Amino acid sequence: MSALSVTYAILFYAATLLLVVGLVRKIALYARTPAPLKIPTTPAPVSRSGVVMRMVHEVVLFTSLFKATKWTWLFGWLFHLGLLLVLLRHLRYFQADTWFWVDLIQPFGKYASFAMIIGLLGLFARRIFVDRVRYISSPSDYLMLLLLIAIGVSGMMMTFVAHTDIVMVKAFFLGLLRFTIEPLPGDAFLLVHLTLVALLMIIFPISKLLHAPGVFFSPSRNQVDNPREKRHLAPWAAELEK
Amino acid sequence: MNVADFDTPELHEYPLIPKLKEGVMAHSKPYVAKPQFQEALGFPGELVDNWEEKALEKLDDLRGRYRSLQVYLDSCVKCGACTDKCHYYLGTSDPKNMPVARQDLLRQVYRRYRTFAGKYFPKLVGAKDLTRDVLDDWYSYFHQCSQCRRCSVYCPYGIDTAEISMAAREIMDSIGVGQKYCNEIIGKAGTIGNNLGLPEPALADTLEGLEEEVEEDTGVPVKFPLDQKGAEILLVTPSADFFAEPHVDGLIGYAKVFHEAGVSWTMSSYASEAANFGMFIGSYENMRDLSMRVRKAALDLGVKRIVFGECGHAWRVAYSFLNTLAGPFDFLDPNYPVPQHICEFTYDLIQKNKLKFDKSENDHMTLTFHDSCNVARASRMGDKPGGQFDIPRAIIRAVCNNYVDMPADYIKEATFCCGGGGGLLTDDLMELRVKGAQPRMEAYKRVVDDNGVTNVAAICAICKSQFTKVLPYYGFGMTDIVSVHQLVSEALILSDAPSDEEDEATETESEA
């Protein structure tokens, strides 16, 4: 058991713990906090099923962003779609016997990384060249994009340029799932890739990446437009009636 | 006076997104509320000593009470989708009027004191200490938001700057820095019953005058009842309807519609105000107190239904919040929505063919419709999504022959605020109001130039007052703005009106 394997095993256990605990705490906070008034942005659906459709459109197609700015929508959507395919492709590192569809999407997942990188570069360019977006950007906004670009590029290097021993990588991660530490290849691209991924997992719950759970808790999007039909009273507001 | 000389923005043929001009609106601040008005609403009279600490305590309190605030403080990714959506940014070029930048004035403080990244890496994430400068920015720029929600339509997470600016105003009130205009008005509405401070005798007198005027005009004794117990309908309308132009023409329209419908109705001197400025300062408690007046009036008068007059933010509070704040309304007739908008009432009658119109009465005008922001993006009419767009348009088309919509990007849910809503309709903010109206004026100019539009109709008291004031700055007539029910009033044929022959007969008699 090499020091390298042990270091990365600890890193990934820690990153996973921070990610899960951080996200669960935030989601619990959002879920617990009351929404005392009906504030859907109208025209809004008048039924629960309508709200589900609205949210599906938002999350899958980025409907509001499409209405707002086509360039940001294009780059943002390319990035997220690419990321989704790439992540699904990575499932094979966590399954001894992969599901058939995970095998099926391997080639798409490979090339989706290009969509992901193009999207990220586009978003980066907007941040630099559009004066309004430059004005609202903090260093962390640029760094977040650079981090994702570096993760993407280091991954693509292993796919398209300098292959690593993916059988060993898979054994390492399957090992982690069973709480045993298997050897990890010492390739530079792999180590850079894994380090940055762990870093991303750690900062996820304390960064703007919270938009991922946040969108599901946004009252202007997830509320049913029925205030006249149904009385909506938060617990703290009910106290005022006593 | 802090009213600076300013240039009225130009109107372009196609909308332009202006280059950023940092700080050009930093001087724009409303007058600060005097201690007596602050204290009347339960706020400290002036800036408290440990205001930094108190402000953070209030922020925590609000984060615990409003999911919207907590989620919106965390979720923004600075994508920039909202940056060109605010009429105040488009009209002033001040970058702090971009919705995300306005939100960040509060978010930077939240980050600094309440997040890991902001505590340990403030520069990295744009977190800032709560200083006097930050408070000054809050006071300037959170009073440059009309809470119109246009940005929330375009945000991929539905982040609503109105929620943030309401919270910021409530924080400022809680440390003793309130806005004069809003807080004085809330005080008046909470004691006298309306924003203008009109007591019962003044109201009665005004309504009597209107009765005489309408009878003289039409020959029909249309009633304007006040405090009439046992009436079926309680009408709650913005107090501007009692005297301001063109608002009062709308009130005459409602009265004629009620008359023609043959229903008994009344207004209340106790709850003689539809607008609820409690919302503008984000105060649930103040908003509730004002809403309870409507409930009490309905109970005292023993009405069966509540109808609201033409007013935007008022309709938001009525439609979305009244049932929550002052409900349940189980003592009213369940066959009607509570409350109902006057447009819904009139539209129902039109659908049932109960109103007769002579459209040609409005032939001297070519109309367009200004969707009032809070009706469009924060309420509904009828039972289908988007009824708030269709119903007023259906009414206008039923009562006039010449109607044209403004370009599709500037109406319905994409509508631009008039520039005076959200507690900004005060003379000390005139520069902001004129500049903020620029996008709306630009869209109006398009249909004036291309389609010969002569007038714009609206269903909000603030829009009507604001348009009256700002239209002339852009070279239009101050009377271009009309009320939807003013159009109804013009075209409505009162079935018990004396016929023309009778008229002629009387004239002949008098001549003889």
Interface residues (C-beta under 8 A of the other chain):
Chain A: K26 L29 Y30 T33 P34 A35 P36 L37 K38 I39 T41 T42 P43 A44 P45 V46 G50 E58 F62 S64 L65 K67 A68 T69 T72 G76 L123 R126 V130 D131 R132 V133 Y135 I136 S137 S138 P139 S140 D141 L143 I203 I206 S207 K208 L210 H211 G214 V215 F217 S218 P219 S220 R221 D225 P227 R228 R231 H232 L233 A234 W236 A237 L240
Chain B: I17 K19 L20 R63 G64 R65 Y66 R67 S68 Q70 V71 Y72 D74 S75 C76 V77 K78 C79 G80 A81 C82 T83 D84 K85 P95 M98 V100 A101 D104 T115 F116 A117 F121 K123 L124 V125 G126 R149 S152 V153 Y154 C155 P156 Y157 G158 I159 D160 E163 Y284 E285 R288 Y319 S320 F321 N323 T324 G327 P328 P337 V338 P339 A376 R377 A378 S379 R380 D383 K384 P385 G386 Q388 F389 E413
